């Protein structure tokens, strides 16, 4: 039977205590283990107290729980977390599964973990502070362990009209940057961009068409003139029918309609 001979406060961590014991093997007093202040109080540890093997194991288990709990609270202090995020974090810290389960149960009971509230807050934050579409947000929530029912309920915080508003704003910015390209190419780039950002097809179609309608014909003509000059420099060594065919093929690949290409080539001949 081991006897506690001394209890001292750790210098760097004031709420942890070092326990020294005499195991009765003629070695005298030696360091045995350290515990959190709550564990010290719970087991009423004091000098002269005898500890058997079972008590020692139970004290260590409760101290492991306390240390893991403190890690989880510190992790939660930065922002809200899902249950899976906390579990993954504790696994990364090499906490044993029984201890993790106890921590998750305790945090849930204390309302530090609530996946429904977390999902609602996450959707609101992403919808208000980023240009992500609902599909990307949904994928991120799945990765955080949010179940389908909670996830779909939370996405109601990102209504269709808000999605259209954001997608249209993104569309306008892209069109402004690509005014020297054909409307077809601009639409393709925009559709791909909005898909990557997680917007559904119905939102993409509305955003692309709304902004595209504002792209007047004279802007399209300006774009083909810009691209035409670049293509002309490439094929200037050709003439006649061969020159026209190469110009038409190249401009068509850049997304310009045949009618506009014909108009541009006619205009070029006159100049």
PLY file of the C-alpha trace (Angstrom):
ply
format ascii 1.0
element vertex 271
property float x
property float y
property float z
element edge 270
property int vertex1
property int vertex2
end_header
0.00 0.00 0.00
1.46 3.38 -1.05
1.20 6.42 1.20
1.08 10.05 0.12
4.02 11.83 1.72
3.82 15.30 0.15
1.64 17.45 -2.13
3.12 20.50 -3.86
1.79 23.08 -6.32
3.37 23.11 -9.76
5.29 26.31 -10.45
4.11 26.82 -14.05
0.56 25.54 -13.62
-0.98 26.74 -10.37
-4.09 24.55 -10.61
-2.08 21.31 -10.84
-0.42 19.50 -7.96
2.46 17.05 -7.72
1.85 14.00 -5.54
4.81 12.31 -3.82
4.48 8.85 -2.31
6.33 6.20 -0.34
5.80 2.75 -1.85
7.37 0.98 1.15
10.25 -0.51 -0.82
12.98 1.24 1.07
13.36 3.97 -1.56
11.59 6.56 0.54
9.65 9.44 -0.92
9.42 9.77 -4.70
7.27 11.60 -7.25
4.20 9.54 -8.17
1.88 11.61 -10.38
0.25 15.02 -10.83
-3.43 15.93 -10.67
-5.78 18.81 -11.41
-7.13 20.79 -8.45
-10.65 19.44 -9.08
-9.38 15.86 -8.94
-7.41 16.64 -5.78
-10.58 17.91 -4.12
-12.82 15.14 -5.50
-10.67 12.36 -4.04
-9.72 14.45 -0.96
-6.05 13.68 -1.48
-3.84 14.64 1.46
-0.61 13.77 3.20
-0.68 10.38 4.97
-3.50 9.00 2.78
-3.11 5.41 1.59
-3.87 4.52 -2.03
-4.45 1.05 -3.43
-4.04 0.12 -7.11
-7.73 0.64 -7.90
-7.74 4.15 -6.40
-4.59 5.03 -8.28
-6.12 3.94 -11.64
-9.36 5.82 -10.94
-7.51 9.01 -9.99
-5.45 8.84 -13.16
-8.55 8.26 -15.29
-10.36 11.23 -13.77
-7.28 13.40 -14.21
-7.04 12.37 -17.87
-10.67 13.44 -18.27
-9.95 16.76 -16.61
-6.92 17.48 -18.82
-8.85 16.53 -21.97
-11.80 18.66 -20.84
-9.53 21.68 -20.43
-8.11 21.12 -23.92
-11.62 20.92 -25.38
-12.73 24.10 -23.60
-9.67 25.94 -24.85
-10.43 24.71 -28.39
-14.04 25.84 -28.06
-13.01 29.26 -26.81
-11.83 30.30 -30.30
-15.21 29.70 -31.98
-18.21 27.37 -32.02
-17.37 23.77 -32.94
-19.33 20.75 -34.07
-19.17 17.53 -32.07
-17.07 15.90 -34.79
-14.60 18.80 -34.81
-14.04 18.42 -31.06
-13.73 14.65 -31.33
-11.22 14.92 -34.19
-9.22 17.48 -32.22
-9.02 15.22 -29.15
-8.06 12.25 -31.31
-5.27 14.38 -32.76
-4.13 15.07 -29.20
-3.95 11.28 -28.67
-6.73 11.19 -26.07
-8.13 7.70 -25.43
-11.61 6.96 -26.82
-13.32 6.34 -23.42
-12.06 9.73 -22.25
-13.22 11.42 -25.46
-16.69 9.92 -25.08
-16.89 11.20 -21.51
-15.81 14.69 -22.62
-18.38 14.81 -25.43
-21.13 13.69 -23.06
-20.14 16.31 -20.51
-19.88 19.15 -23.05
-23.24 18.24 -24.56
-24.89 18.20 -21.14
-23.38 21.60 -20.39
-24.65 22.88 -23.79
-21.14 23.66 -25.02
-21.89 21.34 -27.95
-25.05 21.75 -30.00
-24.75 20.73 -33.64
-28.07 22.36 -34.58
-27.07 25.78 -33.22
-23.60 25.35 -34.71
-25.01 24.60 -38.18
-27.39 27.57 -38.08
-24.62 29.94 -37.02
-22.22 28.52 -39.61
-24.66 29.01 -42.49
-25.46 32.57 -41.41
-21.78 33.46 -41.14
-20.83 31.95 -44.49
-23.82 33.53 -46.26
-23.07 36.97 -44.81
-19.28 37.09 -44.97
-18.26 34.96 -47.99
-19.35 34.45 -51.60
-19.84 30.69 -51.15
-22.94 29.06 -52.57
-25.17 26.67 -50.60
-23.65 23.52 -52.11
-20.15 24.35 -50.86
-21.51 25.27 -47.43
-23.46 22.01 -47.33
-20.32 20.04 -48.19
-18.35 21.82 -45.46
-21.01 21.05 -42.87
-21.01 17.39 -43.88
-17.24 17.33 -43.36
-17.87 18.74 -39.87
-20.15 15.81 -39.10
-23.52 17.56 -39.33
-26.32 15.10 -40.13
-28.60 15.58 -43.14
-31.69 16.68 -41.22
-29.92 19.40 -39.25
-27.98 20.43 -42.33
-31.05 20.95 -44.54
-32.80 22.90 -41.79
-29.78 25.17 -41.34
-29.54 25.92 -45.07
-32.92 27.66 -44.85
-30.90 30.52 -43.37
-29.55 31.03 -46.90
-32.73 31.74 -48.94
-32.90 31.62 -52.75
-33.18 35.39 -53.16
-29.97 35.86 -51.15
-28.20 33.30 -53.32
-29.33 35.09 -56.50
-28.19 38.43 -55.09
-24.70 37.09 -54.35
-24.38 35.17 -57.63
-25.43 38.25 -59.61
-22.84 40.37 -57.83
-20.13 37.83 -58.65
-21.35 37.77 -62.27
-21.15 41.55 -62.62
-17.56 41.60 -61.35
-16.50 38.86 -63.75
-18.11 40.56 -66.75
-16.30 43.79 -65.88
-12.97 41.96 -65.94
-13.60 40.11 -69.21
-15.13 42.75 -71.49
-12.58 41.87 -74.18
-13.94 38.34 -74.52
-17.03 37.06 -76.27
-20.30 36.86 -74.38
-20.29 33.08 -74.85
-16.83 32.70 -73.29
-17.78 35.06 -70.47
-20.87 32.98 -69.73
-18.86 29.75 -69.74
-16.31 31.20 -67.33
-19.05 32.57 -65.12
-20.99 29.30 -65.03
-17.82 27.39 -64.10
-16.95 29.95 -61.42
-20.41 29.84 -59.84
-20.43 26.04 -59.93
-17.08 25.94 -58.11
-18.43 28.36 -55.53
-21.36 26.05 -54.89
-24.37 27.70 -56.50
-27.18 25.51 -57.93
-28.01 25.58 -61.65
-31.27 27.50 -61.18
-29.40 30.34 -59.47
-26.59 30.27 -62.04
-29.04 30.55 -64.95
-30.79 33.55 -63.40
-27.52 35.33 -62.54
-25.88 34.69 -65.92
-28.91 35.75 -67.93
-29.63 38.85 -65.84
-26.11 40.17 -66.16
-25.70 38.98 -69.74
-28.72 41.00 -70.85
-26.89 44.13 -69.75
-23.95 43.30 -71.99
-24.94 45.39 -75.02
-24.18 44.47 -78.63
-21.68 47.29 -78.98
-19.64 45.77 -76.14
-19.65 42.45 -77.95
-18.51 44.23 -81.11
-15.75 45.91 -79.14
-14.65 42.53 -77.83
-14.49 40.93 -81.28
-12.47 43.89 -82.57
-10.00 43.40 -79.74
-9.72 39.65 -80.32
-9.78 40.13 -84.09
-6.69 42.33 -84.01
-4.81 39.67 -82.07
-5.92 36.93 -84.47
-5.13 39.11 -87.50
-1.52 39.50 -86.36
-1.27 35.74 -86.23
-2.71 35.16 -89.73
-1.59 38.31 -91.52
0.72 36.28 -93.75
-2.34 34.66 -95.37
-4.70 36.31 -97.82
-8.01 35.85 -99.56
-10.17 32.83 -98.81
-7.53 31.11 -96.64
-7.17 34.22 -94.45
-10.94 34.55 -93.99
-11.37 30.88 -93.07
-8.62 30.97 -90.50
-10.03 34.18 -89.01
-13.54 32.72 -88.84
-12.37 29.46 -87.25
-10.26 31.23 -84.63
-12.93 33.80 -83.69
-15.62 31.12 -83.58
-13.51 29.11 -81.13
-13.32 32.24 -78.99
-17.10 32.14 -78.66
-18.25 34.74 -81.18
-21.35 33.95 -83.28
-20.93 33.55 -87.04
-23.13 36.58 -87.80
-20.94 38.86 -85.69
-17.77 37.41 -87.23
-19.12 38.16 -90.72
-19.94 41.69 -89.63
-16.46 42.18 -88.20
-14.71 40.85 -91.33
-16.84 43.06 -93.56
-15.98 46.02 -91.36
-12.27 45.11 -91.55
-12.31 45.01 -95.34
-13.68 48.55 -95.48
-11.08 49.97 -93.12
0 1
1 2
2 3
3 4
4 5
5 6
6 7
7 8
8 9
9 10
10 11
11 12
12 13
13 14
14 15
15 16
16 17
17 18
18 19
19 20
20 21
21 22
22 23
23 24
24 25
25 26
26 27
27 28
28 29
29 30
30 31
31 32
32 33
33 34
34 35
35 36
36 37
37 38
38 39
39 40
40 41
41 42
42 43
43 44
44 45
45 46
46 47
47 48
48 49
49 50
50 51
51 52
52 53
53 54
54 55
55 56
56 57
57 58
58 59
59 60
60 61
61 62
62 63
63 64
64 65
65 66
66 67
67 68
68 69
69 70
70 71
71 72
72 73
73 74
74 75
75 76
76 77
77 78
78 79
79 80
80 81
81 82
82 83
83 84
84 85
85 86
86 87
87 88
88 89
89 90
90 91
91 92
92 93
93 94
94 95
95 96
96 97
97 98
98 99
99 100
100 101
101 102
102 103
103 104
104 105
105 106
106 107
107 108
108 109
109 110
110 111
111 112
112 113
113 114
114 115
115 116
116 117
117 118
118 119
119 120
120 121
121 122
122 123
123 124
124 125
125 126
126 127
127 128
128 129
129 130
130 131
131 132
132 133
133 134
134 135
135 136
136 137
137 138
138 139
139 140
140 141
141 142
142 143
143 144
144 145
145 146
146 147
147 148
148 149
149 150
150 151
151 152
152 153
153 154
154 155
155 156
156 157
157 158
158 159
159 160
160 161
161 162
162 163
163 164
164 165
165 166
166 167
167 168
168 169
169 170
170 171
171 172
172 173
173 174
174 175
175 176
176 177
177 178
178 179
179 180
180 181
181 182
182 183
183 184
184 185
185 186
186 187
187 188
188 189
189 190
190 191
191 192
192 193
193 194
194 195
195 196
196 197
197 198
198 199
199 200
200 201
201 202
202 203
203 204
204 205
205 206
206 207
207 208
208 209
209 210
210 211
211 212
212 213
213 214
214 215
215 216
216 217
217 218
218 219
219 220
220 221
221 222
222 223
223 224
224 225
225 226
226 227
227 228
228 229
229 230
230 231
231 232
232 233
233 234
234 235
235 236
236 237
237 238
238 239
239 240
240 241
241 242
242 243
243 244
244 245
245 246
246 247
247 248
248 249
249 250
250 251
251 252
252 253
253 254
254 255
255 256
256 257
257 258
258 259
259 260
260 261
261 262
262 263
263 264
264 265
265 266
266 267
267 268
268 269
269 270
